[in-house]
């Protein structure tokens, strides 16, 4: 198989892994101020993702590095065109990480409450921005014949991209509620399952609307595989809602993760062999062929990935296994 195709698939897998893992991470952050009634409960909520949140972000860093090395023209065009949006993402990621570390440094309710609000705002902003950013890849942005982005920040904003952002926001928050029901104590589990139901309904409605708008405003579903992936993704989302309703959260966590992964697969299947669509002219589209590195670079990267990717995967699996137990108030009160 062509190395360009292999790296395109690998980048899609990296984004799927990032959205699956960081999705519930963002969701927990969004739910923090709604489900935590006092400091002890909020510490329980934060501690459910404490061992994982920074490791989950490795998937994003790896995906960005893979784009930079395998498809430098894609990286250059996207990171220059989406500069302000990605700067917001970077600032939000920094503030979110700082919030987790700083909130317990001073014994002050106001201090902790303010950092909790920062966690909420940054988690919400990130969940929204990733949907907006990725949806622009298929909707199309102004790219000229020199592969330069020639638009502005507001060229990235439309009804379609905002709906994509709202969809990722709702799906991630639903994902976070399901995760909390598995990792927090009994009282928090009941609250998480209760709030998961309306979130699940909202996520399904938003996902269906996004699929319909994708059909009307993009060529995403010219690929039959993309259409099939989208249908199965929505079906898994509906199944997740049903499983939550009958309190089978463990299976719901898996099916919702599959829904997210298939949602990302839909985008990449619909894009292929493109990596960015030009709204100026289709001949200016960036593809895996005109945006890629040399065969030597791709070959070297493949060898390195074969060595280190299994190590990273093994470490993350080990981490989730070690910290698999529920977090209770006794674990945070000392």
Short mmCIF file of the C-alpha atoms (twelve columns), coordinates in Angstrom:
data_MODEL
# 
_entry.id   MODEL 
# 
loop_
_atom_site.group_PDB 
_atom_site.id 
_atom_site.type_symbol 
_atom_site.label_atom_id 
_atom_site.label_alt_id 
_atom_site.label_comp_id 
_atom_site.label_asym_id 
_atom_site.label_seq_id 
_atom_site.Cartn_x 
_atom_site.Cartn_y 
_atom_site.Cartn_z 
_atom_site.pdbx_PDB_model_num 
ATOM 1   C CA . UNK A 1   0.000   0.000  0.000  1 
ATOM 2   C CA . UNK A 2   1.125   3.556  -0.747 1 
ATOM 3   C CA . UNK A 3   2.840   5.107  2.301  1 
ATOM 4   C CA . UNK A 4   0.808   8.288  1.799  1 
ATOM 5   C CA . UNK A 5   -2.400  6.312  2.200  1 
ATOM 6   C CA . UNK A 6   -1.003  4.538  5.261  1 
ATOM 7   C CA . UNK A 7   -0.141  7.835  6.972  1 
ATOM 8   C CA . UNK A 8   -3.503  9.336  6.060  1 
ATOM 9   C CA . UNK A 9   -5.179  6.347  7.743  1 
ATOM 10  C CA . UNK A 10  -2.851  6.587  10.741 1 
ATOM 11  C CA . UNK A 11  -3.643  10.279 11.244 1 
ATOM 12  C CA . UNK A 12  -7.345  9.432  11.112 1 
ATOM 13  C CA . UNK A 13  -6.794  6.752  13.769 1 
ATOM 14  C CA . UNK A 14  -4.872  9.218  15.946 1 
ATOM 15  C CA . UNK A 15  -7.723  11.746 15.778 1 
ATOM 16  C CA . UNK A 16  -10.229 8.975  16.538 1 
ATOM 17  C CA . UNK A 17  -8.220  7.967  19.594 1 
ATOM 18  C CA . UNK A 18  -7.897  11.571 20.710 1 
ATOM 19  C CA . UNK A 19  -11.626 12.280 20.390 1 
ATOM 20  C CA . UNK A 20  -12.554 9.016  22.121 1 
ATOM 21  C CA . UNK A 21  -10.237 9.598  25.106 1 
ATOM 22  C CA . UNK A 22  -10.158 13.370 25.360 1 
ATOM 23  C CA . UNK A 23  -13.865 13.477 24.537 1 
ATOM 24  C CA . UNK A 24  -14.938 12.100 27.923 1 
ATOM 25  C CA . UNK A 25  -12.142 14.194 29.455 1 
ATOM 26  C CA . UNK A 26  -13.695 17.406 28.099 1 
ATOM 27  C CA . UNK A 27  -17.151 16.143 29.013 1 
ATOM 28  C CA . UNK A 28  -16.158 15.628 32.652 1 
ATOM 29  C CA . UNK A 29  -14.694 19.142 32.742 1 
ATOM 30  C CA . UNK A 30  -17.937 20.601 31.367 1 
ATOM 31  C CA . UNK A 31  -20.043 18.715 33.910 1 
ATOM 32  C CA . UNK A 32  -17.809 19.650 36.862 1 
ATOM 33  C CA . UNK A 33  -19.745 22.696 38.029 1 
ATOM 34  C CA . UNK A 34  -23.129 21.095 37.393 1 
ATOM 35  C CA . UNK A 35  -22.647 17.781 39.172 1 
ATOM 36  C CA . UNK A 36  -20.262 18.780 41.956 1 
ATOM 37  C CA . UNK A 37  -22.238 20.376 44.781 1 
ATOM 38  C CA . UNK A 38  -19.230 20.984 47.043 1 
ATOM 39  C CA . UNK A 39  -15.451 20.835 46.976 1 
ATOM 40  C CA . UNK A 40  -15.257 17.151 47.941 1 
ATOM 41  C CA . UNK A 41  -17.590 16.144 45.112 1 
ATOM 42  C CA . UNK A 42  -15.728 18.294 42.621 1 
ATOM 43  C CA . UNK A 43  -12.460 16.737 43.681 1 
ATOM 44  C CA . UNK A 44  -14.004 13.313 43.095 1 
ATOM 45  C CA . UNK A 45  -15.029 14.407 39.597 1 
ATOM 46  C CA . UNK A 46  -11.580 15.815 38.802 1 
ATOM 47  C CA . UNK A 47  -9.841  12.742 40.213 1 
ATOM 48  C CA . UNK A 48  -11.781 10.458 37.847 1 
ATOM 49  C CA . UNK A 49  -9.738  11.949 34.981 1 
ATOM 50  C CA . UNK A 50  -6.692  12.927 37.056 1 
ATOM 51  C CA . UNK A 51  -4.460  10.043 35.927 1 
ATOM 52  C CA . UNK A 52  -5.559  10.316 32.291 1 
ATOM 53  C CA . UNK A 53  -6.121  13.860 31.019 1 
ATOM 54  C CA . UNK A 54  -2.516  14.749 30.216 1 
ATOM 55  C CA . UNK A 55  -1.853  11.351 28.646 1 
ATOM 56  C CA . UNK A 56  -4.952  11.737 26.481 1 
ATOM 57  C CA . UNK A 57  -3.505  14.927 24.984 1 
ATOM 58  C CA . UNK A 58  -0.532  12.943 23.668 1 
ATOM 59  C CA . UNK A 59  -2.823  11.705 20.903 1 
ATOM 60  C CA . UNK A 60  -3.339  15.286 19.681 1 
ATOM 61  C CA . UNK A 61  0.371   16.089 19.852 1 
ATOM 62  C CA . UNK A 62  1.174   12.889 17.953 1 
ATOM 63  C CA . UNK A 63  -1.476  13.649 15.305 1 
ATOM 64  C CA . UNK A 64  -0.082  17.167 14.848 1 
ATOM 65  C CA . UNK A 65  3.454   15.804 14.613 1 
ATOM 66  C CA . UNK A 66  2.365   13.183 12.083 1 
ATOM 67  C CA . UNK A 67  0.734   15.837 9.897  1 
ATOM 68  C CA . UNK A 68  3.873   18.003 10.127 1 
ATOM 69  C CA . UNK A 69  6.197   15.166 9.122  1 
ATOM 70  C CA . UNK A 70  4.042   13.252 6.636  1 
ATOM 71  C CA . UNK A 71  2.094   16.101 5.015  1 
ATOM 72  C CA . UNK A 72  4.041   19.359 5.582  1 
ATOM 73  C CA . UNK A 73  1.987   21.354 3.067  1 
ATOM 74  C CA . UNK A 74  -1.215  20.333 4.876  1 
ATOM 75  C CA . UNK A 75  0.348   21.350 8.180  1 
ATOM 76  C CA . UNK A 76  1.528   24.715 6.797  1 
ATOM 77  C CA . UNK A 77  -1.796  25.605 5.197  1 
ATOM 78  C CA . UNK A 78  -3.957  24.465 8.111  1 
ATOM 79  C CA . UNK A 79  -1.878  25.988 10.875 1 
ATOM 80  C CA . UNK A 80  -1.545  29.320 9.072  1 
ATOM 81  C CA . UNK A 81  -5.195  29.440 7.993  1 
ATOM 82  C CA . UNK A 82  -6.567  28.290 11.334 1 
ATOM 83  C CA . UNK A 83  -4.009  30.339 13.264 1 
ATOM 84  C CA . UNK A 84  -6.364  32.236 15.581 1 
ATOM 85  C CA . UNK A 85  -8.594  29.210 16.173 1 
ATOM 86  C CA . UNK A 86  -5.597  26.992 16.978 1 
ATOM 87  C CA . UNK A 87  -4.133  29.714 19.191 1 
ATOM 88  C CA . UNK A 88  -7.393  29.639 21.164 1 
ATOM 89  C CA . UNK A 89  -7.059  25.853 21.395 1 
ATOM 90  C CA . UNK A 90  -3.491  26.163 22.670 1 
ATOM 91  C CA . UNK A 91  -4.388  28.814 25.264 1 
ATOM 92  C CA . UNK A 92  -7.397  26.760 26.420 1 
ATOM 93  C CA . UNK A 93  -5.273  23.609 26.749 1 
ATOM 94  C CA . UNK A 94  -2.678  25.502 28.798 1 
ATOM 95  C CA . UNK A 95  -5.256  27.120 31.091 1 
ATOM 96  C CA . UNK A 96  -7.058  23.815 31.542 1 
ATOM 97  C CA . UNK A 97  -3.871  22.043 32.576 1 
ATOM 98  C CA . UNK A 98  -2.931  24.886 34.927 1 
ATOM 99  C CA . UNK A 99  -6.407  24.736 36.489 1 
ATOM 100 C CA . UNK A 100 -6.055  21.072 37.417 1 
ATOM 101 C CA . UNK A 101 -2.704  21.737 39.049 1 
ATOM 102 C CA . UNK A 102 -3.485  25.052 40.791 1 
ATOM 103 C CA . UNK A 103 -7.011  24.606 42.170 1 
ATOM 104 C CA . UNK A 104 -5.903  22.769 45.324 1 
ATOM 105 C CA . UNK A 105 -2.807  24.851 46.040 1 
ATOM 106 C CA . UNK A 106 -4.666  27.330 48.267 1 
ATOM 107 C CA . UNK A 107 -7.371  26.435 50.813 1 
ATOM 108 C CA . UNK A 108 -9.870  29.012 49.633 1 
ATOM 109 C CA . UNK A 109 -13.369 28.284 48.349 1 
ATOM 110 C CA . UNK A 110 -13.251 31.294 46.034 1 
ATOM 111 C CA . UNK A 111 -9.857  30.249 44.664 1 
ATOM 112 C CA . UNK A 112 -11.066 26.709 43.936 1 
ATOM 113 C CA . UNK A 113 -14.380 27.893 42.535 1 
ATOM 114 C CA . UNK A 114 -12.656 30.249 40.086 1 
ATOM 115 C CA . UNK A 115 -10.358 27.484 38.823 1 
ATOM 116 C CA . UNK A 116 -13.338 25.143 38.492 1 
ATOM 117 C CA . UNK A 117 -14.995 27.738 36.256 1 
ATOM 118 C CA . UNK A 118 -11.830 27.901 34.143 1 
ATOM 119 C CA . UNK A 119 -11.929 24.103 33.753 1 
ATOM 120 C CA . UNK A 120 -15.562 24.353 32.640 1 
ATOM 121 C CA . UNK A 121 -14.999 27.195 30.153 1 
ATOM 122 C CA . UNK A 122 -11.846 25.734 28.601 1 
ATOM 123 C CA . UNK A 123 -13.346 22.243 28.321 1 
ATOM 124 C CA . UNK A 124 -16.456 23.660 26.630 1 
ATOM 125 C CA . UNK A 125 -14.402 25.861 24.306 1 
ATOM 126 C CA . UNK A 126 -12.126 23.000 23.271 1 
ATOM 127 C CA . UNK A 127 -15.016 20.612 22.608 1 
ATOM 128 C CA . UNK A 128 -16.609 23.283 20.399 1 
ATOM 129 C CA . UNK A 129 -13.463 24.395 18.564 1 
ATOM 130 C CA . UNK A 130 -12.343 20.917 17.514 1 
ATOM 131 C CA . UNK A 131 -15.676 20.331 15.805 1 
ATOM 132 C CA . UNK A 132 -15.491 23.703 14.043 1 
ATOM 133 C CA . UNK A 133 -11.891 23.146 12.924 1 
ATOM 134 C CA . UNK A 134 -12.287 19.633 11.524 1 
ATOM 135 C CA . UNK A 135 -15.572 20.397 9.771  1 
ATOM 136 C CA . UNK A 136 -13.812 23.149 7.812  1 
ATOM 137 C CA . UNK A 137 -11.590 20.528 6.191  1 
ATOM 138 C CA . UNK A 138 -14.548 19.098 4.261  1 
ATOM 139 C CA . UNK A 139 -16.675 22.249 3.955  1 
ATOM 140 C CA . UNK A 140 -13.815 24.041 2.242  1 
ATOM 141 C CA . UNK A 141 -11.791 27.146 2.983  1 
ATOM 142 C CA . UNK A 142 -10.212 29.693 0.619  1 
ATOM 143 C CA . UNK A 143 -6.938  28.107 -0.537 1 
ATOM 144 C CA . UNK A 144 -5.174  29.461 -3.628 1 
ATOM 145 C CA . UNK A 145 -3.013  27.727 -6.215 1 
ATOM 146 C CA . UNK A 146 0.088   28.205 -4.047 1 
ATOM 147 C CA . UNK A 147 -1.567  26.267 -1.188 1 
ATOM 148 C CA . UNK A 148 -1.921  29.467 0.814  1 
ATOM 149 C CA . UNK A 149 -4.959  30.208 2.965  1 
ATOM 150 C CA . UNK A 150 -6.269  33.561 1.723  1 
ATOM 151 C CA . UNK A 151 -9.258  34.015 4.031  1 
ATOM 152 C CA . UNK A 152 -9.740  35.388 7.526  1 
ATOM 153 C CA . UNK A 153 -10.882 34.062 10.885 1 
ATOM 154 C CA . UNK A 154 -14.582 34.534 10.113 1 
ATOM 155 C CA . UNK A 155 -14.284 32.455 6.938  1 
ATOM 156 C CA . UNK A 156 -14.055 29.502 9.323  1 
ATOM 157 C CA . UNK A 157 -17.402 30.317 10.918 1 
ATOM 158 C CA . UNK A 158 -20.678 29.227 9.315  1 
ATOM 159 C CA . UNK A 159 -23.912 27.543 10.300 1 
ATOM 160 C CA . UNK A 160 -22.422 24.221 9.205  1 
ATOM 161 C CA . UNK A 161 -19.191 24.513 11.201 1 
ATOM 162 C CA . UNK A 162 -20.991 25.852 14.272 1 
ATOM 163 C CA . UNK A 163 -23.404 22.911 14.131 1 
ATOM 164 C CA . UNK A 164 -20.395 20.578 13.899 1 
ATOM 165 C CA . UNK A 165 -18.933 22.280 16.973 1 
ATOM 166 C CA . UNK A 166 -22.197 21.971 18.887 1 
ATOM 167 C CA . UNK A 167 -22.395 18.294 17.914 1 
ATOM 168 C CA . UNK A 168 -18.910 17.511 19.242 1 
ATOM 169 C CA . UNK A 169 -19.730 19.517 22.368 1 
ATOM 170 C CA . UNK A 170 -22.911 17.522 23.053 1 
ATOM 171 C CA . UNK A 171 -21.413 14.130 22.169 1 
ATOM 172 C CA . UNK A 172 -18.361 14.761 24.360 1 
ATOM 173 C CA . UNK A 173 -20.478 15.935 27.281 1 
ATOM 174 C CA . UNK A 174 -22.663 12.846 26.963 1 
ATOM 175 C CA . UNK A 175 -19.474 10.767 26.787 1 
ATOM 176 C CA . UNK A 176 -18.222 12.455 29.957 1 
ATOM 177 C CA . UNK A 177 -21.461 11.737 31.814 1 
ATOM 178 C CA . UNK A 178 -21.231 8.041  30.902 1 
ATOM 179 C CA . UNK A 179 -17.586 7.949  32.020 1 
ATOM 180 C CA . UNK A 180 -18.454 9.597  35.344 1 
ATOM 181 C CA . UNK A 181 -21.179 7.034  35.975 1 
ATOM 182 C CA . UNK A 182 -18.491 4.352  35.725 1 
ATOM 183 C CA . UNK A 183 -15.754 6.057  37.730 1 
ATOM 184 C CA . UNK A 184 -17.452 8.056  40.504 1 
ATOM 185 C CA . UNK A 185 -19.221 6.884  43.667 1 
ATOM 186 C CA . UNK A 186 -22.848 5.750  43.794 1 
ATOM 187 C CA . UNK A 187 -24.400 9.165  44.433 1 
ATOM 188 C CA . UNK A 188 -22.446 10.775 41.596 1 
ATOM 189 C CA . UNK A 189 -23.221 7.803  39.357 1 
ATOM 190 C CA . UNK A 190 -26.957 8.454  39.692 1 
ATOM 191 C CA . UNK A 191 -26.554 12.152 38.914 1 
ATOM 192 C CA . UNK A 192 -24.370 11.411 35.902 1 
ATOM 193 C CA . UNK A 193 -26.858 8.892  34.477 1 
ATOM 194 C CA . UNK A 194 -29.712 11.344 35.050 1 
ATOM 195 C CA . UNK A 195 -28.017 14.175 33.145 1 
ATOM 196 C CA . UNK A 196 -26.789 11.769 30.449 1 
ATOM 197 C CA . UNK A 197 -30.332 11.126 29.201 1 
ATOM 198 C CA . UNK A 198 -31.167 14.657 27.956 1 
ATOM 199 C CA . UNK A 199 -27.580 15.035 26.729 1 
ATOM 200 C CA . UNK A 200 -27.947 11.826 24.714 1 
ATOM 201 C CA . UNK A 201 -31.163 13.029 23.077 1 
ATOM 202 C CA . UNK A 202 -29.602 16.408 22.230 1 
ATOM 203 C CA . UNK A 203 -26.478 14.716 20.831 1 
ATOM 204 C CA . UNK A 204 -28.548 12.420 18.580 1 
ATOM 205 C CA . UNK A 205 -30.637 15.309 17.218 1 
ATOM 206 C CA . UNK A 206 -27.532 17.411 16.580 1 
ATOM 207 C CA . UNK A 207 -25.707 14.517 14.883 1 
ATOM 208 C CA . UNK A 208 -28.661 13.833 12.562 1 
ATOM 209 C CA . UNK A 209 -28.918 17.528 11.646 1 
ATOM 210 C CA . UNK A 210 -25.183 17.643 10.967 1 
ATOM 211 C CA . UNK A 211 -25.445 14.605 8.685  1 
ATOM 212 C CA . UNK A 212 -28.318 16.225 6.758  1 
ATOM 213 C CA . UNK A 213 -26.440 19.517 6.416  1 
ATOM 214 C CA . UNK A 214 -23.316 17.618 5.332  1 
ATOM 215 C CA . UNK A 215 -25.382 16.042 2.545  1 
ATOM 216 C CA . UNK A 216 -26.678 19.453 1.435  1 
ATOM 217 C CA . UNK A 217 -23.572 21.613 1.781  1 
ATOM 218 C CA . UNK A 218 -20.599 19.278 1.204  1 
ATOM 219 C CA . UNK A 219 -19.601 16.310 -0.919 1 
ATOM 220 C CA . UNK A 220 -18.846 14.227 2.183  1 
ATOM 221 C CA . UNK A 221 -21.259 11.460 1.219  1 
ATOM 222 C CA . UNK A 222 -20.057 11.011 -2.338 1 
ATOM 223 C CA . UNK A 223 -18.088 8.249  -0.701 1 
ATOM 224 C CA . UNK A 224 -20.402 5.325  0.044  1 
ATOM 225 C CA . UNK A 225 -18.049 4.252  2.824  1 
ATOM 226 C CA . UNK A 226 -18.377 7.673  4.462  1 
ATOM 227 C CA . UNK A 227 -22.173 7.439  4.259  1 
ATOM 228 C CA . UNK A 228 -22.126 3.955  5.782  1 
ATOM 229 C CA . UNK A 229 -19.784 5.084  8.577  1 
ATOM 230 C CA . UNK A 230 -22.049 8.056  9.351  1 
ATOM 231 C CA . UNK A 231 -25.172 5.891  9.547  1 
ATOM 232 C CA . UNK A 232 -23.502 3.336  11.825 1 
ATOM 233 C CA . UNK A 233 -22.074 6.143  13.971 1 
ATOM 234 C CA . UNK A 234 -25.533 7.604  14.578 1 
ATOM 235 C CA . UNK A 235 -26.954 4.141  15.262 1 
ATOM 236 C CA . UNK A 236 -24.249 3.551  17.870 1 
ATOM 237 C CA . UNK A 237 -25.088 6.920  19.423 1 
ATOM 238 C CA . UNK A 238 -28.766 5.928  19.646 1 
ATOM 239 C CA . UNK A 239 -27.751 2.564  21.122 1 
ATOM 240 C CA . UNK A 240 -25.603 4.362  23.717 1 
ATOM 241 C CA . UNK A 241 -28.591 6.455  24.774 1 
ATOM 242 C CA . UNK A 242 -30.714 3.325  25.129 1 
ATOM 243 C CA . UNK A 243 -28.033 1.569  27.176 1 
ATOM 244 C CA . UNK A 244 -27.745 4.555  29.494 1 
ATOM 245 C CA . UNK A 245 -31.536 4.522  29.918 1 
ATOM 246 C CA . UNK A 246 -31.377 0.907  31.117 1 
ATOM 247 C CA . UNK A 247 -28.271 1.640  33.230 1 
ATOM 248 C CA . UNK A 248 -25.796 -0.411 31.224 1 
ATOM 249 C CA . UNK A 249 -23.136 2.265  31.262 1 
ATOM 250 C CA . UNK A 250 -20.148 -0.009 30.605 1 
ATOM 251 C CA . UNK A 251 -21.472 -1.094 27.230 1 
ATOM 252 C CA . UNK A 252 -22.683 2.468  26.551 1 
ATOM 253 C CA . UNK A 253 -19.132 3.719  27.038 1 
ATOM 254 C CA . UNK A 254 -17.927 1.329  24.346 1 
ATOM 255 C CA . UNK A 255 -20.731 2.044  21.877 1 
ATOM 256 C CA . UNK A 256 -20.411 5.802  22.322 1 
ATOM 257 C CA . UNK A 257 -16.668 5.511  21.786 1 
ATOM 258 C CA . UNK A 258 -17.370 3.625  18.564 1 
ATOM 259 C CA . UNK A 259 -19.832 6.350  17.544 1 
ATOM 260 C CA . UNK A 260 -17.115 8.971  18.008 1 
ATOM 261 C CA . UNK A 261 -14.478 6.914  16.169 1 
ATOM 262 C CA . UNK A 262 -16.842 6.294  13.257 1 
ATOM 263 C CA . UNK A 263 -17.724 9.993  13.172 1 
ATOM 264 C CA . UNK A 264 -14.041 10.805 12.637 1 
ATOM 265 C CA . UNK A 265 -13.812 7.953  10.103 1 
ATOM 266 C CA . UNK A 266 -16.718 9.523  8.205  1 
ATOM 267 C CA . UNK A 267 -14.754 12.743 7.797  1 
ATOM 268 C CA . UNK A 268 -11.556 11.049 6.624  1 
ATOM 269 C CA . UNK A 269 -13.366 8.647  4.287  1 
ATOM 270 C CA . UNK A 270 -15.268 11.557 2.751  1 
ATOM 271 C CA . UNK A 271 -12.077 13.603 2.365  1 
ATOM 272 C CA . UNK A 272 -9.864  10.911 0.810  1 
ATOM 273 C CA . UNK A 273 -7.614  11.475 -1.070 1 
ATOM 274 C CA . UNK A 274 -7.947  15.138 -0.108 1 
ATOM 275 C CA . UNK A 275 -6.763  16.550 3.188  1 
ATOM 276 C CA . UNK A 276 -8.211  20.056 2.774  1 
ATOM 277 C CA . UNK A 277 -10.867 21.278 0.358  1 
ATOM 278 C CA . UNK A 278 -10.421 24.622 -1.393 1 
ATOM 279 C CA . UNK A 279 -13.565 26.718 -1.660 1 
ATOM 280 C CA . UNK A 280 -11.983 28.670 -4.544 1 
ATOM 281 C CA . UNK A 281 -11.493 25.798 -7.002 1 
ATOM 282 C CA . UNK A 282 -11.251 22.030 -6.706 1 
ATOM 283 C CA . UNK A 283 -7.906  22.053 -8.545 1 
ATOM 284 C CA . UNK A 284 -6.465  23.848 -5.505 1 
ATOM 285 C CA . UNK A 285 -7.480  21.081 -3.102 1 
ATOM 286 C CA . UNK A 286 -4.704  19.701 -0.931 1 
ATOM 287 C CA . UNK A 287 -4.371  15.956 -1.358 1 
ATOM 288 C CA . UNK A 288 -2.210  13.244 0.140  1 
ATOM 289 C CA . UNK A 289 -0.146  13.471 -3.056 1 
ATOM 290 C CA . UNK A 290 0.558   17.191 -3.424 1 
ATOM 291 C CA . UNK A 291 0.871   17.804 0.337  1 
ATOM 292 C CA . UNK A 292 3.110   14.889 1.314  1 
ATOM 293 C CA . UNK A 293 6.761   14.472 2.242  1 
ATOM 294 C CA . UNK A 294 9.212   12.409 0.208  1 
ATOM 295 C CA . UNK A 295 9.049   8.624  0.132  1 
ATOM 296 C CA . UNK A 296 12.285  8.461  2.143  1 
ATOM 297 C CA . UNK A 297 10.771  10.573 4.948  1 
ATOM 298 C CA . UNK A 298 7.569   8.545  4.981  1 
ATOM 299 C CA . UNK A 299 9.525   5.281  5.007  1 
ATOM 300 C CA . UNK A 300 11.696  6.421  7.933  1 
ATOM 301 C CA . UNK A 301 8.651   7.649  9.864  1 
ATOM 302 C CA . UNK A 302 6.908   4.315  9.327  1 
ATOM 303 C CA . UNK A 303 9.827   2.445  10.874 1 
ATOM 304 C CA . UNK A 304 9.903   4.786  13.880 1 
ATOM 305 C CA . UNK A 305 6.115   4.500  14.334 1 
ATOM 306 C CA . UNK A 306 6.254   0.700  14.269 1 
ATOM 307 C CA . UNK A 307 8.656   0.836  17.223 1 
ATOM 308 C CA . UNK A 308 7.183   3.578  19.409 1 
ATOM 309 C CA . UNK A 309 3.408   3.496  18.790 1 
ATOM 310 C CA . UNK A 310 2.977   0.044  20.432 1 
ATOM 311 C CA . UNK A 311 4.998   1.284  23.433 1 
ATOM 312 C CA . UNK A 312 2.758   4.329  23.876 1 
ATOM 313 C CA . UNK A 313 -0.387  2.231  23.443 1 
ATOM 314 C CA . UNK A 314 0.863   -0.311 25.972 1 
ATOM 315 C CA . UNK A 315 1.613   2.410  28.510 1 
ATOM 316 C CA . UNK A 316 -1.826  3.992  28.143 1 
ATOM 317 C CA . UNK A 317 -3.603  0.638  28.446 1 
ATOM 318 C CA . UNK A 318 -1.566  -0.087 31.580 1 
ATOM 319 C CA . UNK A 319 -2.490  3.330  33.041 1 
ATOM 320 C CA . UNK A 320 -6.208  2.790  32.511 1 
ATOM 321 C CA . UNK A 321 -5.949  -0.693 34.034 1 
ATOM 322 C CA . UNK A 322 -4.094  0.508  37.147 1 
ATOM 323 C CA . UNK A 323 -6.580  3.338  37.788 1 
ATOM 324 C CA . UNK A 324 -9.706  1.369  36.845 1 
ATOM 325 C CA . UNK A 325 -11.423 1.559  40.256 1 
ATOM 326 C CA . UNK A 326 -14.096 4.075  41.211 1 
ATOM 327 C CA . UNK A 327 -13.133 7.300  42.966 1 
ATOM 328 C CA . UNK A 328 -14.979 8.034  46.228 1 
ATOM 329 C CA . UNK A 329 -15.030 10.886 48.720 1 
ATOM 330 C CA . UNK A 330 -12.815 8.827  51.036 1 
ATOM 331 C CA . UNK A 331 -10.131 8.911  48.371 1 
ATOM 332 C CA . UNK A 332 -10.015 12.724 48.316 1 
ATOM 333 C CA . UNK A 333 -10.706 13.585 51.949 1 
ATOM 334 C CA . UNK A 334 -7.585  13.417 54.048 1 
# 
